[in-house]
Amino acid sequence: MQRATLAILAALLSGVALSANNDQIGEMVSIKAGEFMMGDSVGDGSREEKPVHKVQIKAFKMGAREVTFDQYDAYARSVGDAASKNNDHLNSNLPDDNGWGRGKRPAINISWEEAHMYIEWLNKQTGQKFRLPTEAEWEYAARAGAATNFPWGNKFSDTNANGSSASPLGKTSEVGIFPPNKFGLYDMIGNVNEWVEDCYHDSYVGAPADGSAWVVGETCSGRRISRGGSWYSDFTNLRVSQRNGINITSRNGNLGFRLAQDE
């Protein structure tokens, strides 16, 4: 964390122009305001997904696709180059792709802290305000109006998502090759688990009802939530209401993220 933070500070202080164009941002989808029942309304989940509760969501934007290696590597290289020009002997710290390839595959082995560093850099370059989605925003967007286990119904389908239950891929796929949900969002189920802003809580007792991030509690210092399941997950862990609490410094081949933005 300290080395990467020094690199960002060096880049910002250097005055070096680090360009971020439409390819760097990717497509942002406008999500209309609304309300939904958050949690396991089908009855297949655990205590973590209960109680089912009504949440009001303000209009916001969400990345149509997960942040890719193309996008993340541009940040990592730019920060490394700027740090080098400031006599900070830091390499670009490109994240490991597990030998699967980079390009349009989702960036993996990204911690929650590193996702925030990327967003900080992107905001500086674009003058915009991107962020991680809240957990409630993520589920609302993933459901796209559905009250079932998956956006398309209650049964997992390997034609709709990259997950281990039926898919032979055994690794990440390029973003956007599976059909989008009704909101126009790709890979909300499977491919990689996606970091959200919220701290981990073992139930929804006390959760905010306004769609904001739940960032109070004793677990906030170390564990945040990931959503959506991954290429490695079986169907029970690919359900739209399923949630994981993960240490903010964790990196693995199942973890990535996507952008959100206030409307």
C-alpha positions as a Python dict, from the first residue, in 0.01 Angstrom:
ca = {
    (1, 'M'): (0, 0, 0),
    (2, 'Q'): (278, 247, 97),
    (3, 'R'): (477, 199, -226),
    (4, 'A'): (171, 235, -445),
    (5, 'T'): (59, 545, -253),
    (6, 'L'): (401, 704, -300),
    (7, 'A'): (375, 635, -672),
    (8, 'I'): (38, 807, -696),
    (9, 'L'): (167, 1109, -504),
    (10, 'A'): (471, 1126, -729),
    (11, 'A'): (253, 1116, -1038),
    (12, 'L'): (27, 1393, -914),
    (13, 'L'): (315, 1614, -803),
    (14, 'S'): (513, 1565, -1125),
    (15, 'G'): (265, 1750, -1343),
    (16, 'V'): (286, 1467, -1596),
    (17, 'A'): (-31, 1446, -1804),
    (18, 'L'): (-176, 1099, -1770),
    (19, 'S'): (-450, 1080, -2031),
    (20, 'A'): (-777, 898, -1969),
    (21, 'N'): (-1005, 875, -2271),
    (22, 'N'): (-1334, 701, -2334),
    (23, 'D'): (-1155, 365, -2362),
    (24, 'Q'): (-1003, 422, -2020),
    (25, 'I'): (-1344, 492, -1866),
    (26, 'G'): (-1553, 248, -2066),
    (27, 'E'): (-1928, 263, -2115),
    (28, 'M'): (-2126, 394, -1818),
    (29, 'V'): (-2491, 290, -1801),
    (30, 'S'): (-2753, 518, -1643),
    (31, 'I'): (-2958, 331, -1383),
    (32, 'K'): (-3294, 489, -1299),
    (33, 'A'): (-3402, 548, -941),
    (34, 'G'): (-3632, 289, -788),
    (35, 'E'): (-3690, 52, -500),
    (36, 'F'): (-3641, -322, -458),
    (37, 'M'): (-3637, -599, -200),
    (38, 'M'): (-3273, -666, -115),
    (39, 'G'): (-3160, -1009, 0),
    (40, 'D'): (-3257, -1370, -51),
    (41, 'S'): (-3624, -1351, -147),
    (42, 'V'): (-3619, -1706, -290),
    (43, 'G'): (-3510, -1881, 31),
    (44, 'D'): (-3190, -2049, -91),
    (45, 'G'): (-2946, -1826, 94),
    (46, 'S'): (-2782, -1791, 434),
    (47, 'R'): (-2825, -1560, 732),
    (48, 'E'): (-2590, -1315, 562),
    (49, 'E'): (-2857, -1249, 297),
    (50, 'K'): (-3136, -1176, 544),
    (51, 'P'): (-3360, -1015, 648),
    (52, 'V'): (-3500, -927, 308),
    (53, 'H'): (-3566, -553, 322),
    (54, 'K'): (-3688, -270, 103),
    (55, 'V'): (-3424, -30, -27),
    (56, 'Q'): (-3469, 299, -212),
    (57, 'I'): (-3208, 363, -482),
    (58, 'K'): (-3121, 703, -628),
    (59, 'A'): (-3035, 731, -996),
    (60, 'F'): (-2668, 651, -1062),
    (61, 'K'): (-2434, 520, -1330),
    (62, 'M'): (-2253, 188, -1339),
    (63, 'G'): (-1984, 54, -1567),
    (64, 'A'): (-2134, -171, -1831),
    (65, 'R'): (-1832, -399, -1794),
    (66, 'E'): (-1575, -483, -1531),
    (67, 'V'): (-1253, -281, -1534),
    (68, 'T'): (-1016, -457, -1773),
    (69, 'F'): (-643, -517, -1776),
    (70, 'D'): (-615, -266, -2063),
    (71, 'Q'): (-761, -1, -1836),
    (72, 'Y'): (-585, -98, -1514),
    (73, 'D'): (-246, -150, -1681),
    (74, 'A'): (-259, 202, -1828),
    (75, 'Y'): (-290, 334, -1473),
    (76, 'A'): (-18, 107, -1332),
    (77, 'R'): (229, 197, -1606),
    (78, 'S'): (158, 570, -1582),
    (79, 'V'): (202, 576, -1207),
    (80, 'G'): (523, 375, -1237),
    (81, 'D'): (660, 601, -1511),
    (82, 'A'): (580, 919, -1320),
    (83, 'A'): (734, 780, -1003),
    (84, 'S'): (1048, 689, -1195),
    (85, 'K'): (1081, 1046, -1325),
    (86, 'N'): (1064, 1161, -965),
    (87, 'N'): (1354, 933, -868),
    (88, 'D'): (1122, 691, -695),
    (89, 'H'): (1253, 347, -790),
    (90, 'L'): (913, 183, -828),
    (91, 'N'): (817, -40, -1115),
    (92, 'S'): (471, -33, -1271),
    (93, 'N'): (340, -305, -1037),
    (94, 'L'): (123, -465, -1303),
    (95, 'P'): (-112, -717, -1140),
    (96, 'D'): (-67, -1087, -1220),
    (97, 'D'): (-298, -1223, -1490),
    (98, 'N'): (-250, -1586, -1374),
    (99, 'G'): (-122, -1666, -1724),
    (100, 'W'): (-467, -1624, -1882),
    (101, 'G'): (-391, -1307, -2078),
    (102, 'R'): (-464, -941, -2029),
    (103, 'G'): (-633, -701, -2272),
    (104, 'K'): (-1012, -720, -2244),
    (105, 'R'): (-1014, -970, -1960),
    (106, 'P'): (-1117, -824, -1623),
    (107, 'A'): (-828, -700, -1412),
    (108, 'I'): (-773, -957, -1135),
    (109, 'N'): (-553, -982, -826),
    (110, 'I'): (-672, -634, -730),
    (111, 'S'): (-728, -557, -362),
    (112, 'W'): (-1001, -324, -236),
    (113, 'E'): (-731, -72, -151),
    (114, 'E'): (-584, -91, -501),
    (115, 'A'): (-926, -49, -661),
    (116, 'H'): (-957, 275, -467),
    (117, 'M'): (-612, 388, -582),
    (118, 'Y'): (-711, 328, -944),
    (119, 'I'): (-1029, 532, -896),
    (120, 'E'): (-836, 813, -730),
    (121, 'W'): (-603, 826, -1032),
    (122, 'L'): (-891, 809, -1281),
    (123, 'N'): (-1074, 1093, -1109),
    (124, 'K'): (-762, 1308, -1120),
    (125, 'Q'): (-713, 1248, -1491),
    (126, 'T'): (-1074, 1295, -1600),
    (127, 'G'): (-1202, 1557, -1358),
    (128, 'Q'): (-1495, 1326, -1293),
    (129, 'K'): (-1597, 1146, -974),
    (130, 'F'): (-1599, 771, -1010),
    (131, 'R'): (-1632, 535, -714),
    (132, 'L'): (-1711, 178, -623),
    (133, 'P'): (-2083, 95, -619),
    (134, 'T'): (-2256, 47, -288),
    (135, 'E'): (-2372, -304, -210),
    (136, 'A'): (-2737, -203, -250),
    (137, 'E'): (-2668, -33, -584),
    (138, 'W'): (-2483, -341, -701),
    (139, 'E'): (-2770, -580, -620),
    (140, 'Y'): (-3034, -345, -763),
    (141, 'A'): (-2835, -315, -1086),
    (142, 'A'): (-2760, -688, -1105),
    (143, 'R'): (-3123, -786, -1053),
    (144, 'A'): (-3246, -542, -1317),
    (145, 'G'): (-3598, -586, -1186),
    (146, 'A'): (-3579, -961, -1115),
    (147, 'A'): (-3668, -1120, -781),
    (148, 'T'): (-3513, -1457, -870),
    (149, 'N'): (-3178, -1621, -790),
    (150, 'F'): (-3032, -1494, -1115),
    (151, 'P'): (-3128, -1201, -1338),
    (152, 'W'): (-3272, -1450, -1589),
    (153, 'G'): (-3451, -1689, -1348),
    (154, 'N'): (-3393, -1934, -1064),
    (155, 'K'): (-3169, -2182, -1248),
    (156, 'F'): (-2807, -2117, -1340),
    (157, 'S'): (-2729, -2117, -1712),
    (158, 'D'): (-2377, -2137, -1855),
    (159, 'T'): (-2500, -1949, -2164),
    (160, 'N'): (-2565, -1644, -1945),
    (161, 'A'): (-2255, -1630, -1725),
    (162, 'N'): (-1902, -1759, -1670),
    (163, 'G'): (-1924, -1982, -1362),
    (164, 'S'): (-1789, -2323, -1267),
    (165, 'S'): (-2125, -2500, -1233),
    (166, 'A'): (-2153, -2581, -1602),
    (167, 'S'): (-1893, -2370, -1783),
    (168, 'P'): (-1576, -2542, -1907),
    (169, 'L'): (-1372, -2220, -1918),
    (170, 'G'): (-1196, -2258, -1582),
    (171, 'K'): (-1068, -1898, -1594),
    (172, 'T'): (-1186, -1546, -1667),
    (173, 'S'): (-1337, -1461, -2002),
    (174, 'E'): (-1315, -1132, -2188),
    (175, 'V'): (-1568, -886, -2052),
    (176, 'G'): (-1897, -857, -2234),
    (177, 'I'): (-1906, -1186, -2423),
    (178, 'F'): (-2209, -1313, -2228),
    (179, 'P'): (-2550, -1148, -2273),
    (180, 'P'): (-2618, -833, -2066),
    (181, 'N'): (-2899, -810, -1815),
    (182, 'K'): (-3203, -593, -1878),
    (183, 'F'): (-3016, -282, -1762),
    (184, 'G'): (-2742, -340, -2020),
    (185, 'L'): (-2480, -457, -1770),
    (186, 'Y'): (-2244, -743, -1855),
    (187, 'D'): (-2095, -1010, -1625),
    (188, 'M'): (-2280, -904, -1312),
    (189, 'I'): (-2298, -1277, -1242),
    (190, 'G'): (-1974, -1475, -1273),
    (191, 'N'): (-1640, -1392, -1437),
    (192, 'V'): (-1498, -1214, -1128),
    (193, 'N'): (-1622, -1123, -784),
    (194, 'E'): (-1660, -746, -772),
    (195, 'W'): (-1559, -522, -484),
    (196, 'V'): (-1821, -283, -347),
    (197, 'E'): (-1781, -1, -97),
    (198, 'D'): (-1958, -154, 202),
    (199, 'C'): (-1807, -307, 513),
    (200, 'Y'): (-1891, -668, 588),
    (201, 'H'): (-2180, -741, 826),
    (202, 'D'): (-2307, -1092, 886),
    (203, 'S'): (-2672, -995, 829),
    (204, 'Y'): (-2879, -700, 709),
    (205, 'V'): (-2998, -608, 1058),
    (206, 'G'): (-2939, -233, 1079),
    (207, 'A'): (-2858, -190, 708),
    (208, 'P'): (-2939, 149, 552),
    (209, 'A'): (-3259, 164, 348),
    (210, 'D'): (-3150, 451, 122),
    (211, 'G'): (-2897, 264, -95),
    (212, 'S'): (-2596, 426, 69),
    (213, 'A'): (-2283, 234, 163),
    (214, 'W'): (-2290, 66, 506),
    (215, 'V'): (-1955, 176, 642),
    (216, 'V'): (-1995, 159, 1018),
    (217, 'G'): (-1924, -132, 1249),
    (218, 'E'): (-1637, -325, 1398),
    (219, 'T'): (-1557, -508, 1072),
    (220, 'C'): (-1501, -186, 876),
    (221, 'S'): (-1132, -167, 950),
    (222, 'G'): (-1048, -483, 760),
    (223, 'R'): (-1327, -652, 562),
    (224, 'R'): (-1534, -529, 269),
    (225, 'I'): (-1793, -695, 48),
    (226, 'S'): (-1755, -858, -292),
    (227, 'R'): (-2050, -954, -509),
    (228, 'G'): (-2150, -1157, -813),
    (229, 'G'): (-1942, -1472, -784),
    (230, 'S'): (-1674, -1567, -1036),
    (231, 'W'): (-1555, -1819, -1295),
    (232, 'Y'): (-1459, -2037, -996),
    (233, 'S'): (-1796, -2025, -817),
    (234, 'D'): (-2062, -2296, -818),
    (235, 'F'): (-2424, -2197, -876),
    (236, 'T'): (-2502, -2140, -507),
    (237, 'N'): (-2234, -1871, -493),
    (238, 'L'): (-2344, -1712, -819),
    (239, 'R'): (-2689, -1615, -693),
    (240, 'V'): (-2757, -1242, -715),
    (241, 'S'): (-2811, -1208, -339),
    (242, 'Q'): (-2498, -1400, -235),
    (243, 'R'): (-2227, -1193, -61),
    (244, 'N'): (-1870, -1235, 64),
    (245, 'G'): (-1669, -1053, 330),
    (246, 'I'): (-1304, -1027, 222),
    (247, 'N'): (-997, -861, 372),
    (248, 'I'): (-924, -528, 200),
    (249, 'T'): (-566, -636, 119),
    (250, 'S'): (-667, -968, -43),
    (251, 'R'): (-575, -1036, -404),
    (252, 'N'): (-671, -1340, -608),
    (253, 'G'): (-770, -1454, -953),
    (254, 'N'): (-1138, -1428, -864),
    (255, 'L'): (-1140, -1061, -760),
    (256, 'G'): (-1198, -752, -972),
    (257, 'F'): (-1421, -445, -975),
    (258, 'R'): (-1633, -209, -1183),
    (259, 'L'): (-1696, 165, -1165),
    (260, 'A'): (-1998, 357, -1040),
    (261, 'Q'): (-2079, 725, -1052),
    (262, 'D'): (-2347, 959, -920),
    (263, 'E'): (-2601, 1055, -1188),
}
